[in-house]
Amino acid sequence: MDQEQLFSLALGLVPPWLVDRVTFSAEGKRLDLHIDFPRGSRFPCPVCGRECPVHDTVESQWRHLDFFQHAAYLHARVPRVKCPEHGVHQVPVPWAREGSGFTLLFEALLMTLVQEMPVRAVAHLVREHDTRIWRVIDHYVTQGRKDVDMVGVRAVGLDETSNRRGHDFITLFVDLPAKRLLFATPGKDAHTVQAFAEDLQAHGGDPLAIEEVSMDLSPAFQKGVAEHLPNARITFDRFHLMKLVNEAVDQVRRLEALSQPDLKKTRWIWLKNPDHLKARQREQLDGLKDRNLKTALAYRMRLTFQEIFTVQNRHQGASLLKAWMELAKESELPPMVKVAYTIMNHWDGILRWFDSHITNGILEGFNSLLQSAKSRARGYRTPKNFINMAYLILGKLDFQLPT
């Protein structure tokens, strides 16, 4: 067996394709495999499959998996056939997809690596520009999303995350029971919900069939859900409510710290749960929480609010929330009073939690994963890249990669 036959077998070529020439450069660290077909070969028409003669050829090149430590490239005269019925069409080659400068196996390697490493690191590893790798990711994410089935989607969570600090917000829509990213789109307004509803329909789902939505208190999201998911009952996410209470506690602390220097640099002891504090922080908290401090009062209210969401009964939950709201108003602490009125103005959606028990906890986890990936990648330059990475990490897509 000569080397051309050996490489033909290694590449899995079938007649009429064959390797007819191999060149290797030790200095250039490069292997070039030249693929051809015998004169007189016929190829099926890409439209109808009819065997047709070759009309002409186009020279093409593809990057393949490395040969040991050397870059490997495939070269071929890609034929165009002339079909009596459909005219002239280029024949697809079995080792690469149309329009790509990489072989299918090389793309499979890239897609495996980018799920574990930043794209820039992958680009450095394979000695390619990261822009070319992002094109590969975009192709496979787009293809993978075409096969996503959203027929049974009934409960979704939505939240925004940022591509860059303070800029380029992306809204994520998650199937809460399946814990998978359904849709991601730029922006954080009502139009994002409209875009999701359209995408849901495109994948076999029905906006009218959405029964539950978990989200923050965003008026834009509320408007979007009311207009485009009209049958959905809104549950305002309890983690976002807890965030409002935490922010109120910290506002009280910062104002009081102007006259109570001991409160400076104590932010986290008031915002963390007691069992999450370090020994030094617990000692610091013990020395402050029983003093007649406004911050200590706000802290006790924070713990009480958190406990309310451990009950399962709607009636009991409503009674406890009303009592907490009265306590907040009586405290005369403006940040806590503001939270009380926020709860009153969003009463139905907040109370809904005691029936639905759905939260955006999975979205908070997703956001953490995305921000961690963004940090390791040092940003994604464009919202499109960030969205593709979100689908790659969280979408549970089947990319149907060759092995």
Long-range contacts (C-beta under 8 A, 24 or more apart in sequence): 7-33, 11-35, 11-74, 11-95, 12-94, 12-95, 13-94, 13-95, 14-94, 16-41, 16-43, 17-76, 17-93, 17-94, 24-70, 29-69, 29-70, 29-71, 30-70, 30-71, 30-72, 30-73, 31-67, 31-70, 31-71, 31-72, 31-73, 32-72, 32-73, 32-75, 33-64, 33-72, 33-73, 33-74, 33-75, 34-75, 34-76, 35-74, 35-75, 35-76, 36-76, 36-77, 37-77, 37-79, 41-79, 42-81, 43-79, 43-81, 43-91, 44-81, 44-91, 45-81, 45-83, 45-85, 45-86, 45-89, 46-81, 46-89, 46-90, 46-91, 46-92, 47-83, 47-85, 47-86, 47-89, 48-83, 48-85, 48-86, 50-83, 50-84, 50-85, 52-81, 52-82, 52-83, 52-84, 53-81, 53-82, 54-79, 54-80, 54-81, 55-79, 55-80, 55-81, 55-82, 55-88, 56-80, 58-90, 60-93, 61-101, 62-95, 62-96, 62-100, 62-101, 62-102, 62-103, 62-106, 63-101, 63-102, 63-103, 63-106, 63-128, 64-95, 64-102, 64-103, 64-105, 64-106, 65-103, 65-105, 65-106, 65-109, 71-127, 74-103, 97-139, 100-136, 100-139, 101-132, 102-132, 102-136, 104-401, 104-402, 105-402, 107-136, 107-140, 107-401, 108-401, 108-402, 108-403, 110-136, 110-137, 111-136, 111-137, 111-140, 111-399, 111-401, 112-401, 114-392, 115-392, 115-393, 118-373, 118-376, 118-377, 118-378, 119-377, 119-380, 119-385, 119-389, 120-377, 120-378, 134-385, 134-388, 137-385, 137-388, 137-389, 137-392, 138-384, 138-388, 140-399, 140-401, 141-388, 141-391, 141-392, 141-395, 141-397, 143-399, 143-400, 144-391, 144-395, 144-397, 144-398, 144-399, 144-400, 145-203, 145-391, 145-395, 145-397, 147-397, 147-398, 148-182, 148-203, 148-395, 148-397, 149-203, 149-204, 150-175, 150-182, 150-200, 150-203, 150-204, 150-205, 151-204, 151-205, 153-182, 153-200, 153-205, 153-209, 153-210, 154-209, 154-210, 154-211, 154-212, 155-210, 155-211, 155-212, 155-213, 155-214, 155-356, 155-358, 156-182, 156-196, 156-210, 156-212, 156-213, 156-214, 156-232, 157-213, 157-214, 157-215, 157-237, 157-358, 157-359, 157-360, 157-362, 157-363, 158-192, 158-193, 158-196, 158-213, 158-214, 158-215, 158-221, 158-363, 159-215, 159-216, 159-237, 159-360, 159-363, 159-364, 159-367, 160-188, 160-218, 161-367, 161-370, 161-371, 163-374, 163-379, 163-380, 163-383, 163-386, 164-379, 168-383, 168-386, 170-383, 170-386, 170-387, 170-390, 171-196, 172-363, 172-366, 172-367, 172-390, 172-394, 174-362, 174-363, 174-366, 174-394, 176-212, 176-214, 176-358, 176-362, 178-396, 179-362, 180-394, 180-395, 180-396, 181-366, 181-390, 181-391, 181-394, 181-395, 181-396, 184-387, 184-390, 184-391, 185-387, 186-383, 186-387, 188-218, 188-220, 188-221, 189-220, 189-224, 190-220, 190-221, 190-223, 190-224, 190-227, 191-224, 192-221, 192-224, 193-221, 193-224, 193-225, 193-227, 193-228, 193-229, 194-224, 194-227, 194-228, 196-228, 197-228, 197-229, 212-356, 212-358, 214-356, 214-358, 214-359, 214-360, 215-360, 216-240, 216-360, 217-244, 217-342, 217-346, 233-352, 233-356, 234-348, 234-349, 234-352, 235-349, 235-352, 235-353, 235-356, 235-358, 235-359, 236-346, 236-349, 236-350, 236-352, 236-353, 237-359, 237-360, 238-309, 238-353, 238-359, 239-359, 239-360, 239-361, 239-364, 240-360, 241-305, 241-343, 241-350, 242-305, 242-306, 244-339, 244-342, 245-301, 245-302, 245-305, 245-306, 245-336, 245-339, 246-271, 246-302, 247-335, 248-298, 248-333, 248-335, 248-336, 248-338, 248-339, 249-295, 249-298, 249-299, 249-301, 249-302, 249-335, 249-336, 251-335, 252-294, 252-295, 252-298, 252-333, 252-335, 252-336, 253-295, 253-298, 255-294, 256-293, 256-294, 256-295, 260-293, 260-295, 262-288, 263-288, 263-293, 263-295, 270-295, 270-298, 270-299, 270-302, 273-306, 294-333, 297-331, 297-333, 298-331, 298-333, 298-335, 298-336, 301-327, 301-328, 301-331, 301-336, 309-353, 311-354, 312-354, 312-357, 313-354, 314-351, 314-354, 314-355, 317-351, 317-353, 317-354, 318-351, 318-354, 321-350, 321-351, 366-390, 366-394, 369-393, 369-394, 370-394
